[in-house]
Amino acid sequence: MSVLATVAVAAEESHVINELFMPAPLFGLLALVAFTAFAFVTFSFRNVANRHSEKAEAYAREHGSAQH
């Protein structure tokens, strides 16, 4: 039996072994919602270093202003 014939027979005999617990497009929607939430959390931490500039300046005065 050739490979093509084997694949054709296997395709005809295929059946669902395990069904998904929710429709497949919902997995993509769930990922979209999760990554949007992660992006919002990441975005909320923008400019945090500049909020504490007085602490950074005080540290630089005490320990020297040399950058590592």
GUMIMI-379140 format. One record per residue: residue number from 0; z, x, y of N, C-alpha, C, CB in turn. Coordinates in steps of 0.001 Angstrom, whole numbers. Last residue first. Glycine has a CB too. Layout:
residues N
+-----+---------+---------+---------+---------+---------+---------+---------+---------+---------+---------+---------+---------+
!  nr !     n_Z !     n_X !     n_Y !    ca_Z !    ca_X !    ca_Y !     c_Z !     c_X !     c_Y !    cb_Z !    cb_X !    cb_Y !
+-----+---------+---------+---------+---------+---------+---------+---------+---------+---------+---------+---------+---------+
! NUM !       Z !       X !       Y !       Z !       X !       Y !       Z !       X !       Y !       Z !       X !       Y !
...
+-----+---------+---------+---------+---------+---------+---------+---------+---------+---------+---------+---------+---------+
end
This chain:
residues 68
+-----+---------+---------+---------+---------+---------+---------+---------+---------+---------+---------+---------+---------+
!  nr !     n_Z !     n_X !     n_Y !    ca_Z !    ca_X !    ca_Y !     c_Z !     c_X !     c_Y !    cb_Z !    cb_X !    cb_Y !
+-----+---------+---------+---------+---------+---------+---------+---------+---------+---------+---------+---------+---------+
!  67 !   36899 !   26848 !   53003 !   36730 !   27477 !   51677 !   35387 !   27169 !   51133 !   37797 !   27016 !   50695 !
!  66 !   37360 !   27685 !   56422 !   36835 !   26775 !   55398 !   36668 !   27528 !   54094 !   35487 !   26150 !   55840 !
!  65 !   40061 !   28301 !   58515 !   39036 !   28880 !   57634 !   38634 !   27868 !   56580 !   39546 !   30179 !   56963 !
!  64 !   42032 !   27623 !   60289 !   40850 !   26757 !   60234 !   39753 !   27313 !   59352 !   40310 !   26537 !   61615 !
!  63 !   45448 !   27552 !   59316 !   44243 !   28253 !   59742 !   43041 !   27361 !   59538 !   44069 !   29575 !   58976 !
!  62 !   47550 !   25952 !   58779 !   47056 !   26811 !   57715 !   45813 !   27596 !   58099 !   46769 !   25994 !   56509 !
!  61 !   48134 !   24482 !   61118 !   49201 !   25159 !   60364 !   48664 !   26205 !   59406 !   50015 !   24146 !   59592 !
!  60 !   45618 !   23499 !   61956 !   46428 !   24320 !   62870 !   47485 !   25120 !   62117 !   47104 !   23436 !   63925 !
!  59 !   44858 !   22043 !   59717 !   44040 !   23188 !   60134 !   44821 !   24088 !   61086 !   42735 !   22708 !   60807 !
!  58 !   46778 !   20022 !   59757 !   46717 !   20945 !   58620 !   45942 !   22201 !   58995 !   46068 !   20262 !   57399 !
!  57 !   46039 !   18741 !   62132 !   47365 !   19346 !   62015 !   47399 !   20350 !   60864 !   48438 !   18259 !   61807 !
!  56 !   43477 !   17814 !   61419 !   43628 !   18775 !   62513 !   44976 !   19470 !   62452 !   43462 !   18080 !   63863 !
!  55 !   44138 !   16032 !   59372 !   43279 !   17177 !   59078 !   43394 !   18234 !   60168 !   41821 !   16730 !   58926 !
!  54 !   45631 !   14172 !   60799 !   46268 !   14927 !   59722 !   45463 !   16174 !   59392 !   46428 !   14054 !   58472 !
!  53 !   43664 !   13192 !   62516 !   44841 !   13864 !   63087 !   45588 !   14664 !   62033 !   45785 !   12841 !   63725 !
!  52 !   41849 !   11949 !   60815 !   41458 !   13198 !   61443 !   42654 !   13932 !   62048 !   40416 !   12936 !   62510 !
!  51 !   41702 !    9789 !   59073 !   42904 !   10608 !   59099 !   42625 !   11955 !   59746 !   43449 !   10802 !   57689 !
!  50 !   39244 !    8706 !   59192 !   40357 !    7850 !   59599 !   41641 !    8650 !   59752 !   40561 !    6726 !   58589 !
!  49 !   37526 !   10510 !   58072 !   37621 !   10472 !   59531 !   38741 !    9567 !   60019 !   36310 !   10015 !   60123 !
!  48 !   37748 !    9907 !   55364 !   38226 !   11200 !   55852 !   38392 !   11189 !   57366 !   37263 !   12315 !   55440 !
!  47 !   36455 !    7449 !   55140 !   37906 !    7507 !   54975 !   38457 !    8814 !   55532 !   38288 !    7358 !   53494 !
!  46 !   33756 !    6819 !   55205 !   34387 !    7269 !   56441 !   35910 !    7357 !   56336 !   34012 !    6342 !   57568 !
!  45 !   33850 !    4431 !   52572 !   33087 !    5282 !   53476 !   33934 !    5629 !   54694 !   31774 !    4590 !   53904 !
!  44 !   35001 !    2747 !   50776 !   35674 !    4013 !   50997 !   34897 !    4935 !   51929 !   35908 !    4700 !   49685 !
!  43 !   33314 !     608 !   50452 !   34547 !     372 !   51195 !   35303 !    1666 !   51485 !   35440 !    -580 !   50427 !
!  42 !   31319 !    1536 !   48785 !   31016 !    1396 !   50203 !   32292 !    1220 !   51028 !   30077 !     212 !   50427 !
!  41 !   32638 !    1277 !   46309 !   32263 !    2603 !   46810 !   32013 !    2562 !   48310 !   31013 !    3124 !   46083 !
!  40 !   32831 !   -1520 !   46207 !   34048 !    -697 !   46188 !   33755 !     689 !   46736 !   34620 !    -593 !   44757 !
!  39 !   30088 !   -2164 !   46211 !   30962 !   -2651 !   47277 !   32241 !   -1825 !   47355 !   31302 !   -4128 !   47057 !
!  38 !   29272 !    -982 !   43821 !   28706 !    -508 !   45080 !   29569 !    -951 !   46259 !   27267 !   -1023 !   45250 !
!  37 !   30665 !   -2562 !   41985 !   30956 !   -1127 !   42078 !   30436 !    -552 !   43387 !   30338 !    -372 !   40890 !
!  36 !   29367 !   -5010 !   42467 !   30806 !   -4881 !   42737 !   31200 !   -3412 !   42862 !   31632 !   -5559 !   41621 !
!  35 !   26838 !   -4306 !   41571 !   27017 !   -4723 !   42960 !   28487 !   -4621 !   43358 !   26502 !   -6162 !   43166 !
!  34 !   27361 !   -3827 !   38895 !   26965 !   -2704 !   39737 !   27044 !   -3056 !   41223 !   25553 !   -2259 !   39382 !
!  33 !   28048 !   -6487 !   38097 !   28999 !   -5382 !   37955 !   28632 !   -4222 !   38878 !   29047 !   -4899 !   36494 !
!  32 !   25678 !   -7908 !   38630 !   26922 !   -8286 !   39302 !   27925 !   -7136 !   39248 !   27524 !   -9553 !   38659 !
!  31 !   23929 !   -6566 !   36879 !   23656 !   -6621 !   38312 !   24931 !   -6942 !   39093 !   22569 !   -7667 !   38611 !
!  30 !   25126 !   -7115 !   34400 !   25036 !   -5729 !   34860 !   24791 !   -5689 !   36366 !   23912 !   -4976 !   34112 !
!  29 !   24719 !   -9904 !   34371 !   26075 !   -9358 !   34323 !   26093 !   -7911 !   34813 !   26641 !   -9443 !   32893 !
!  28 !   21933 !   -9980 !   34285 !   22639 !  -10554 !   35425 !   24072 !  -10028 !   35500 !   22641 !  -12086 !   35337 !
!  27 !   21504 !   -8808 !   31778 !   21000 !   -8165 !   32985 !   21697 !   -8672 !   34228 !   19514 !   -8382 !   33110 !
!  26 !   22719 !  -10762 !   30213 !   23211 !   -9388 !   30141 !   22751 !   -8610 !   31379 !   22715 !   -8693 !   28840 !
!  25 !   21182 !  -13009 !   30667 !   22520 !  -12966 !   31254 !   23133 !  -11571 !   31174 !   23429 !  -13968 !   30559 !
!  24 !   18874 !  -12674 !   29141 !   18813 !  -12427 !   30597 !   20187 !  -12372 !   31264 !   17986 !  -13505 !   31262 !
!  23 !   19880 !  -13373 !   26474 !   19586 !  -11994 !   26856 !   19488 !  -11783 !   28366 !   18305 !  -11563 !   26214 !
!  22 !   22642 !  -15676 !   26188 !   21206 !  -15398 !   26320 !   20956 !  -14003 !   26902 !   20538 !  -16463 !   27207 !
!  21 !   25375 !  -14590 !   24127 !   24872 !  -15238 !   25327 !   23392 !  -14896 !   25450 !   25672 !  -14791 !   26602 !
!  20 !   25726 !  -13447 !   21701 !   26683 !  -14492 !   22057 !   26356 !  -15163 !   23387 !   28073 !  -13913 !   22114 !
!  19 !   22826 !  -13026 !   19640 !   23640 !  -12633 !   20777 !   24567 !  -13774 !   21148 !   22761 !  -12231 !   21976 !
!  18 !   22831 !  -12996 !   16059 !   22407 !  -13569 !   17329 !   23351 !  -13089 !   18427 !   22379 !  -15124 !   17260 !
!  17 !   21818 !  -10912 !   13547 !   22953 !  -11276 !   14399 !   22412 !  -11828 !   15713 !   23894 !  -10046 !   14654 !
!  16 !   19279 !  -11263 !   12285 !   20482 !  -10897 !   11534 !   21716 !  -11330 !   12301 !   20525 !   -9377 !   11260 !
!  15 !   16417 !  -13118 !   12059 !   17511 !  -12750 !   12953 !   18738 !  -12461 !   12113 !   17799 !  -13873 !   13994 !
!  14 !   13778 !  -11590 !   10158 !   14617 !  -12719 !   10516 !   15761 !  -12202 !   11382 !   15152 !  -13454 !    9247 !
!  13 !   10616 !  -10713 !    8758 !   11741 !  -10447 !    9653 !   12490 !  -11738 !    9965 !   11254 !   -9785 !   10954 !
!  12 !    8375 !  -10990 !    7231 !    9651 !  -11269 !    6584 !   10841 !  -11088 !    7505 !    9814 !  -10392 !    5390 !
!  11 !    6292 !  -10189 !    8825 !    6321 !  -11576 !    8373 !    7679 !  -11947 !    7803 !    5240 !  -11816 !    7334 !
!  10 !    6871 !   -7502 !    9130 !    6891 !   -8375 !   10307 !    6954 !   -9838 !    9911 !    5662 !   -8128 !   11175 !
!   9 !    6472 !   -6524 !    6566 !    7823 !   -6484 !    7136 !    7926 !   -7401 !    8345 !    8202 !   -5048 !    7531 !
!   8 !    3715 !   -6851 !    6356 !    4598 !   -7600 !    5454 !    6007 !   -7650 !    6010 !    4606 !   -6972 !    4052 !
!   7 !    2913 !   -5041 !    8356 !    2540 !   -6450 !    8446 !    3435 !   -7309 !    7557 !    1069 !   -6640 !    8057 !
!   6 !    3879 !   -2626 !    7348 !    4398 !   -3139 !    8621 !    4089 !   -4616 !    8759 !    3806 !   -2360 !    9808 !
!   5 !    2295 !   -2438 !    5062 !    3758 !   -2492 !    4941 !    4384 !   -3059 !    6211 !    4330 !   -1089 !    4649 !
!   4 !    -242 !   -2213 !    6167 !      78 !   -3377 !    5338 !    1585 !   -3541 !    5180 !    -582 !   -3251 !    3962 !
!   3 !      42 !     257 !    7449 !    -258 !    -940 !    8225 !      74 !   -2210 !    7440 !   -1729 !    -947 !    8636 !
!   2 !     422 !    1972 !    5289 !    1499 !    1789 !    6260 !    1273 !     515 !    7071 !    1599 !    3012 !    7197 !
!   1 !    -830 !     597 !    2181 !    -911 !    1419 !    3377 !     248 !    1110 !    4327 !   -2253 !    1202 !    4084 !
!   0 !       0 !     851 !   -1175 !       0 !       0 !       0 !       0 !     894 !    1234 !    1224 !    -966 !       0 !
+-----+---------+---------+---------+---------+---------+---------+---------+---------+---------+---------+---------+---------+
end
